[in-house]
Amino acid sequence: MKMKRGDKQNFLLFWLAFLICFFVISFLGVVHLSFAAAKPSKFYRLASTRDASGAPASFADLVDKLKPAVVNISTSKIIKSGGNRGQRSPFGDDFFDRFFGGEEFFRRFFGDSPQRQFKQRSLGSGFIISRDGYIFTNNHVVEKADKIKVRLSNGKEYDARVVGKDAKTDIALIKIKAANHLPVVEFGDSDRLRVGDWVIAIGNPFGLEQTVTVGIVSAKGRVIGAGPYDNFIQTDASINPGNSGGPLFSVDGKVVGINTAIVAQGQGIGFAIPVNMAREMLPELKKRGKVTRGWLGISVQDITEDMAHSLKIKGKEGALVADVVQGDPADRAGIRAGDVIAEIDGRKVKDAHDLLRLVATIHIGKKVDIKVVRNGRVNIFPVVITERKDTTEPAAKKGQARGGYFGMTVQDITPEVAEYLGLSKRSGVVVTGVREGSPADEAGMKPKDIIIQVNKVKITSLKDYKREMSKKDARDKVLLLVKRGKVTIYIAIRRS
């Protein structure tokens, strides 16, 4: 069929219009893609604020929000020098008091030297926890200070006073008088921190204002020998002198710790007090100015593998009772030396340090159940917790030295020895010498130790000691109960 001339013209026009539309649409598509490549999508911009590890690419906005509640603390105290007491011997006051008559000796031969005074200044950090001016910091920052100055991030300065402090945990609460609209921190939950979480430290290192460092939580529950209730958060966020008392923040902007300690020999190792510990102490610090802690009346120690074998228990968990104070709660309840405390108030005891922390947190007067393993059997003792009283133990005087079983020599406690060592009882034998490198030395035995048990058999004299030490089951290893000063501990010795 032959197409008419008019139809042919219409057909060509249709295809021409189709091609023009196709090219126009293609051009607009290319232009749109070009603009899209030049301007990232909303999703892309959001994703770019975090790095591959999931950490924020910048903490700037968060720091701007947190800094106003962090303060600089400067203290000063008067130090006296010179005078008679300033010229003491490196051997100690007792040496000159005993042999030269103390002060009288110095007055006679040196005269009264003038006494001088100077101000000792120190710097630290803190953070505001209430709008009316309560501030958390470290005890060592404000301890014995005559004057305390607090400077806010806006430059305003205030005099501060100590409301409460606790040297055993290095926590202090101070107060400034300010308008009731101060910026405050928000408390987090330090128990929920995990190793590997990001943390931010803000403080005043070396006197520099508002310095920020960032790191991660390296470990939890660290015991560094700072006190009996050590439970530190270890972080690699740089903590330097002047950071003490400052806050450790989580990435959600909440305080999880109080920066308190550094390791001079280890770069990138700092320690912070868990904020949950400080929060528990806050009511008592406000009300009483100090912290009361629970007391059982026992001394405890960790369990070694040798001890576990001798005590016939599985594993090393729990705390071994080394001594029980007569008349105190544990004694009245029936707990004895040699018992292993496995649980207290329904909470498992990991080791001796853990037990001390748990007992310290129990309210005074509360009756708790203590699960004890004795001779392989489990016993439950109800105990009423009393308040811990701080005491200072006198140092023992010098003894004598010799050698014997496992590389140590002992002797009966004569009246003269008892007087030397300040002993009220003459029961047991005294260690007079420990050979260097011997099994006794490696186990930690020392001269002047009083051995009162051998393999849980009471020792009253040298005769008892030789009898028990010569037994077959004491040839290769032995478990001793030792009195050292006013502390009683178990020591397991074995031949290497």
C-alpha positions in Angstrom: 0.0 0.0 0.0 1.5 3.3 -1.0 1.7 6.0 1.8 0.1 9.3 0.8 2.3 12.4 0.8 0.5 14.0 3.8 0.8 10.9 5.9 4.5 10.6 5.1 5.1 14.2 6.2 3.3 13.6 9.6 5.3 10.4 10.2 8.6 12.3 9.7 7.5 15.0 12.0 6.5 12.5 14.7 10.0 10.9 14.6 11.7 14.3 14.7 9.7 15.3 17.8 10.6 12.0 19.4 14.3 12.4 18.8 14.3 16.0 20.1 12.5 14.9 23.3 15.0 12.0 23.8 18.0 14.3 23.5 16.5 16.9 25.9 15.7 14.3 28.5 19.2 12.8 28.2 20.8 16.2 28.6 18.8 17.0 31.7 19.8 13.6 33.2 23.5 14.3 32.7 23.1 17.8 34.3 21.3 16.3 37.3 24.0 13.7 37.9 26.7 16.3 37.7 25.0 18.4 40.4 24.5 15.3 42.5 28.2 14.5 42.4 29.2 18.0 43.3 26.7 18.1 46.3 26.7 15.0 48.7 23.4 13.6 49.8 22.1 14.0 53.3 23.0 10.4 54.1 26.6 10.9 53.0 27.0 14.0 55.1 25.7 12.3 58.2 27.9 9.3 57.7 31.0 11.5 57.3 30.7 12.7 60.9 32.0 9.4 62.1 35.2 7.5 61.3 35.5 3.8 60.5 35.6 2.9 64.2 32.3 4.6 64.9 33.8 7.3 67.0 32.8 10.9 66.4 35.1 12.7 64.0 35.0 15.7 66.3 34.2 16.2 70.0 34.1 20.0 69.7 30.3 20.5 70.1 30.3 18.1 73.1 33.3 19.8 74.7 31.7 23.3 74.3 28.7 22.0 76.2 30.7 20.3 79.0 33.4 22.9 79.7 31.4 25.4 81.7 30.8 22.9 84.6 34.6 22.1 84.9 36.5 24.4 87.3 40.1 25.2 88.2 41.0 24.8 91.8 44.1 26.6 93.3 45.1 26.1 96.9 47.7 27.6 99.3 48.9 26.6 102.7 51.5 28.0 105.1 54.6 25.9 105.6 56.9 26.6 108.5 60.6 26.0 108.3 63.7 26.6 110.4 63.6 26.6 114.2 64.7 23.8 116.4 62.4 21.2 114.8 63.7 22.1 111.4 67.2 20.7 112.2 66.3 17.1 112.9 68.4 14.1 112.1 67.7 11.9 109.2 67.6 9.0 111.7 64.3 10.4 113.0 63.3 12.3 116.2 63.4 9.3 118.5 67.2 8.9 117.8 68.1 12.3 119.2 65.4 12.3 121.8 66.8 9.1 123.3 70.5 9.7 123.0 70.9 13.5 123.1 67.9 14.9 125.0 65.9 16.1 122.0 65.1 19.8 121.9 67.3 20.6 124.9 70.3 19.3 122.9 69.6 21.7 120.0 69.0 24.7 122.2 72.2 24.1 124.1 74.5 23.7 121.1 72.8 25.5 118.2 70.6 28.0 119.9 67.1 29.0 118.7 67.2 29.5 114.9 64.6 31.8 113.4 61.5 30.1 112.0 60.4 31.1 108.5 57.1 30.7 106.7 56.3 30.4 103.1 53.2 29.7 101.0 53.0 26.4 99.1 50.6 26.6 96.2 49.0 23.8 94.1 46.6 23.4 91.3 43.9 21.0 90.5 40.5 20.6 88.8 36.9 19.8 89.8 33.4 19.8 88.5 30.1 21.4 89.6 27.5 18.9 90.7 24.7 21.2 91.9 23.5 24.7 90.9 24.0 26.0 94.4 27.8 25.4 94.3 28.8 21.9 95.4 31.9 20.6 93.6 33.6 17.2 93.5 37.4 17.0 93.4 40.3 14.9 94.9 41.1 15.0 98.6 44.8 15.5 97.8 44.0 18.6 95.9 42.5 20.4 98.9 44.0 18.5 101.9 45.4 20.8 104.6 44.8 23.8 102.4 44.5 27.2 104.2 42.8 28.8 101.2 40.9 27.4 98.3 40.1 29.4 95.2 37.7 28.1 92.5 37.7 29.7 89.0 34.9 29.1 86.6 35.3 28.8 82.8 33.9 32.4 82.5 36.8 33.7 84.6 34.8 34.3 87.8 36.6 33.4 91.0 35.1 32.2 94.4 36.4 31.2 97.8 35.6 27.6 98.6 35.4 25.6 101.8 35.7 21.9 102.3 32.4 20.2 103.2 33.6 16.7 103.4 36.5 14.5 102.4 37.7 10.9 102.4 41.4 10.1 102.2 40.9 6.4 101.6 39.2 7.0 98.2 40.8 10.4 97.6 37.4 12.1 97.2 36.5 15.6 98.5 33.4 17.7 98.4 33.8 21.5 98.4 31.3 24.4 98.2 31.3 27.9 96.8 28.7 30.7 97.4 27.3 31.6 94.0 24.0 32.4 92.4 21.8 29.4 92.1 22.2 29.0 88.4 25.6 27.5 88.0 26.2 25.0 85.1 26.3 21.4 86.3 27.4 18.0 85.0 25.1 15.1 84.5 26.1 11.8 86.3 26.5 8.7 84.2 26.7 5.0 85.3 30.3 3.9 85.7 29.3 0.3 86.2 28.0 0.2 82.6 31.3 1.4 81.2 33.0 -1.2 79.0 36.7 -1.7 78.2 37.1 0.0 74.8 34.5 2.8 75.4 35.6 6.3 74.4 36.1 8.8 77.3 37.0 12.5 77.5 39.1 14.1 80.2 38.8 17.8 80.9 41.0 19.6 83.4 43.8 22.1 84.0 47.1 20.2 83.4 50.2 22.2 84.3 48.0 25.1 85.2 46.7 25.5 81.6 43.0 26.3 81.4 40.4 23.8 80.2 42.6 21.2 78.3 40.8 18.3 76.7 42.2 14.8 76.1 40.4 11.8 74.6 41.1 8.1 74.9 39.4 4.8 75.7 38.8 2.8 78.8 41.8 0.4 79.1 40.6 -1.6 82.1 38.2 -1.5 85.1 38.6 -2.5 88.8 42.3 -1.6 88.9 44.1 -2.0 92.2 47.2 0.3 92.3 48.0 0.4 96.0 46.5 3.8 96.6 44.3 2.6 99.4 42.2 -0.3 100.7 39.2 0.5 98.5 41.0 0.8 95.1 38.6 0.3 92.2 40.0 2.5 89.5 39.0 3.0 85.8 42.2 2.9 83.7 42.3 5.0 80.6 44.8 6.1 78.0 43.3 9.6 77.9 46.3 11.8 78.9 46.0 12.8 82.6 48.7 15.1 83.8 49.5 17.1 87.0 46.6 19.6 87.4 44.0 17.2 86.0 43.5 15.7 89.4 39.9 16.1 90.5 38.6 16.8 87.0 35.8 14.8 85.3 36.1 11.9 83.0 33.1 12.0 80.6 31.6 9.3 78.4 30.8 10.3 74.8 27.1 10.9 75.7 28.4 13.8 77.9 27.9 12.2 81.3 30.5 12.0 84.1 31.7 8.5 84.7 34.8 9.1 86.8 37.0 11.5 88.7 40.6 11.8 87.4 43.0 11.1 90.2 46.2 9.3 89.4 48.9 9.0 86.8 51.8 6.6 86.2 54.9 8.7 85.8 56.9 5.8 84.1 54.0 4.9 81.8 52.8 7.3 79.1 49.1 7.1 78.3 48.2 5.4 81.6 45.8 7.3 83.9 43.3 6.3 86.6 39.9 7.6 87.6 37.6 7.0 90.5 34.3 5.5 89.4 31.6 8.2 89.7 29.2 5.6 91.2 31.5 5.4 94.2 31.5 9.1 94.7 27.7 9.3 94.4 27.3 6.7 97.1 29.4 8.8 99.4 27.8 12.1 98.6 25.0 12.1 101.2 27.5 11.3 104.1 30.0 13.9 102.9 27.3 16.5 102.9 25.8 15.5 106.2 28.8 14.4 108.3 31.8 15.6 106.4 33.3 12.1 106.4 32.4 8.5 105.3 31.5 5.7 107.7 32.3 2.2 106.6 31.2 -1.3 107.7 33.5 -3.5 109.8 33.6 -7.2 110.5 36.7 -7.3 112.7 38.8 -9.7 110.6 42.0 -9.5 108.6 41.9 -11.4 105.3 44.2 -12.4 102.5 44.0 -13.8 99.0 44.2 -17.5 98.4 47.1 -19.0 96.6 47.1 -22.4 94.9 49.2 -23.9 97.7 46.8 -22.5 100.3 43.8 -23.9 98.4 45.4 -27.3 98.4 46.2 -27.1 102.1 42.7 -25.9 103.0 41.1 -28.5 100.7 39.1 -26.1 98.7 38.6 -25.8 94.9 39.8 -22.7 93.1 41.2 -19.4 94.5 38.0 -17.4 94.8 37.1 -16.0 98.2 38.9 -14.4 101.1 40.9 -16.4 103.7 40.4 -15.2 107.2 43.8 -14.8 108.8 42.8 -13.3 112.1 39.6 -12.4 114.0 39.4 -9.5 116.5 38.1 -10.7 119.8 34.7 -9.3 120.6 34.1 -7.8 117.2 31.1 -8.8 114.9 32.8 -11.8 113.1 34.1 -13.2 116.4 30.6 -12.9 118.0 29.1 -14.7 115.0 31.5 -17.6 115.2 33.8 -17.0 112.3 37.3 -18.3 112.9 40.8 -17.9 111.4 41.2 -20.4 108.5 37.6 -19.9 107.3 37.2 -18.9 103.6 34.5 -16.3 103.0 32.7 -17.0 99.7 29.7 -14.7 99.9 28.5 -11.7 101.9 24.9 -10.4 101.8 24.2 -12.5 98.7 27.2 -11.1 96.7 30.1 -13.4 95.7 33.6 -12.5 97.1 36.4 -12.7 94.5 39.3 -12.0 96.7 40.4 -10.2 99.9 40.3 -6.7 98.3 36.8 -7.4 97.0 35.6 -8.4 100.5 36.9 -5.1 102.0 35.1 -3.1 99.4 31.8 -5.0 99.9 31.9 -4.7 103.7 32.7 -1.0 103.5 29.5 -0.4 101.5 27.1 -2.1 103.9 25.1 0.1 106.2 26.1 0.2 109.8 23.8 -2.0 111.9 22.6 -4.1 109.0 22.4 -7.9 109.6 23.9 -9.9 106.7 24.5 -13.6 106.0 28.1 -14.6 105.4 28.8 -17.9 103.5 31.9 -19.5 104.9 33.8 -22.7 103.8 35.3 -24.5 106.7 37.0 -27.8 106.3 35.3 -28.3 103.0 31.8 -27.7 104.4 29.6 -24.6 103.8 28.4 -22.7 106.8 26.1 -19.6 107.0 26.8 -17.0 109.7 24.5 -14.0 110.4 26.6 -11.0 111.3 25.6 -7.4 112.3 27.9 -4.9 110.7 29.5 -2.2 112.9 31.4 0.9 112.1 35.0 0.7 111.2 37.3 2.6 113.5 40.7 3.8 112.1 43.7 2.8 114.2 47.4 3.1 113.8 49.6 0.1 114.3 52.9 0.6 116.2 56.0 -0.7 114.5 57.7 -3.7 116.0 61.2 -3.5 117.4 64.2 -5.3 116.1 64.8 -9.1 116.6 67.7 -11.4 116.0 68.7 -13.5 113.0 69.6 -17.2 112.3 68.4 -20.3 109.9 66.5 -23.9 109.8 63.3 -25.5 108.3 62.7 -24.2 104.8 65.7 -21.8 105.3 64.5 -20.1 108.5 65.4 -20.4 112.1 63.0 -19.9 115.1 63.3 -19.8 118.8 61.1 -19.7 121.9 59.7 -16.4 122.9 61.5 -15.6 126.1 60.5 -12.7 128.4 63.3 -10.6 126.9 62.1 -11.3 123.3 58.5 -10.6 124.3 59.6 -7.2 125.7 61.6 -6.5 122.6 58.7 -7.2 120.3 56.0 -5.7 122.5 54.1 -9.0 122.9 51.5 -9.4 125.5 51.5 -13.2 125.0 54.5 -15.6 124.7 52.6 -18.2 122.7 54.2 -19.4 119.5 57.8 -19.1 118.2 59.6 -16.1 116.7 61.5 -16.2 113.4 65.0 -15.1 114.1 66.4 -15.4 110.6 65.5 -16.1 107.0 68.1 -17.2 104.5 68.1 -15.2 101.3 66.7 -17.2 98.3 65.3 -20.0 100.5 61.7 -21.3 100.2 60.8 -19.3 103.3 62.3 -16.1 101.8 60.4 -16.7 98.5 57.1 -17.2 100.4 57.6 -13.9 102.2 58.6 -14.9 105.7 60.5 -12.2 107.7 62.5 -12.0 110.9 60.3 -11.1 113.9 57.3 -13.0 112.4 55.5 -15.0 115.2 54.4 -18.5 114.0 51.3 -19.5 115.9 50.1 -22.4 113.8 51.7 -25.1 111.6 49.2 -26.8 109.3 46.4 -25.5 111.4 47.9 -27.0 114.6 48.4 -24.4 117.4 52.1 -23.8 118.4 52.9 -22.7 121.9 56.6 -23.5 122.0 59.7 -24.5 120.0 59.0 -28.1 121.0 55.5 -27.9 119.3 57.0 -26.3 116.3 59.7 -29.0 115.8 57.2 -31.7 116.3 54.8 -30.4 113.5 57.6 -29.4 111.1 59.2 -32.9 111.3 56.0 -34.6 110.3 55.8 -36.3 106.9 53.1 -34.0 105.5 55.3 -30.9 106.3 58.5 -32.0 104.5 57.6 -30.5 101.1 55.0 -27.9 101.9 53.5 -26.3 105.0 50.8 -23.8 105.9 51.8 -21.3 108.6 49.6 -18.9 110.5 51.9 -15.9 111.2 51.5 -12.8 113.4 53.3 -9.8 112.0 52.9 -6.7 114.2 49.2 -6.6 114.8 48.3 -8.3 111.6 47.8 -12.1 111.3 48.3 -13.8 107.9 48.6 -17.3 106.4 51.8 -18.1 104.5 52.2 -21.3 102.4 55.8 -22.5 101.9 56.9 -25.2 99.6 60.2 -26.6 98.5 61.1 -25.5 94.9 
